């Protein structure tokens, strides 16, 4: 019976989190729809730029009608929402390509940088934080805690600039930039090694920058858990310290880490965009910068919408995982 009740509560919890995600998705789409219409200026001027001066009133009105600006706001929002759900994000003014294609081209380098950084920073935080918390006051804790406090206070772009100047410009260990995607040179060993060489320094910089907060949370969680009754009981049974740490203590201490990873995705993504610009990686950061400089509003709006939806999705997944792993969260 308890198992049935647990299954029912889990389903209710997952359904509630999915409902909140849908509500957040609608709110984000509403803001995404409203903000450009609250800004001064006309979409026609944004699309044509200075060329709009030579446009007649008849042609100007025809362009507004083609863009659907003569329709009521509810009709415009309904059409906008249907386009978003169907994957139609409009046409880029600057690239002269569908926005979806432009975003997908620049998304690949960002994922190549982001995914290894998230995995590496989470593993580093779990292992080093667990060791520092379990053996607090000893050599490992006295080295890693001040180091990550220093990294926590340093912005990602500053760490990227210092690393680029030292390891790429002065020591010439790594290239200054010029990362190419996997689709430009296939999967030949030489090209894969070249991509890894270009990605190594940015991934390390982003990983270290995003590890600091997670390390501190893991250290404090392990430090507070090591005096719990179940730990004393495991030690009384004669279990080894390694097994107590990585089997018993980590199972309890990893739950705050899961939540923090979800909350930290936005920080990692914002740091990734700045790191891309520093290392001349043609990813989402470069795309947002170029779209802002060239007033390519469809691309800019789609990038912000995509990044917001990624954060919403990751937070929903981490909340659901925490609820499944720890029944206390569902109460």
Secondary structure, 3 states (H helix, E strand, C coil): CHHHHHHHHHHHHHHHHHHHHHHHHHHHHHHHHHHHHHCCCCHHHHHHHHHHHHCCHHHHHHHHHHCCCCCCHHHHHHHHHHHHHHCCCCECCCCCCEHHHHHHHHHHHHHHHHHHHHHHHHHHHHHHHHHHHHCCCCHHHHHHHHHHHHHHHCCHHHHHHHHHHHHHHHCCCCCCCCCCCHHHHCCCHHHHHHHHHHHHHHHHHHHHHHHHHHHHHHHHHHHHHCCCHHHHHHHHCCCCHHHHHHHHHHHHHHHHHHHHHHHHHHHHHHHHHHHHHHCCCCCHHHHHHHHHHCCCHHHHHHHHHHHHHHHHHHHHHHHHHHHHHCHHHHC
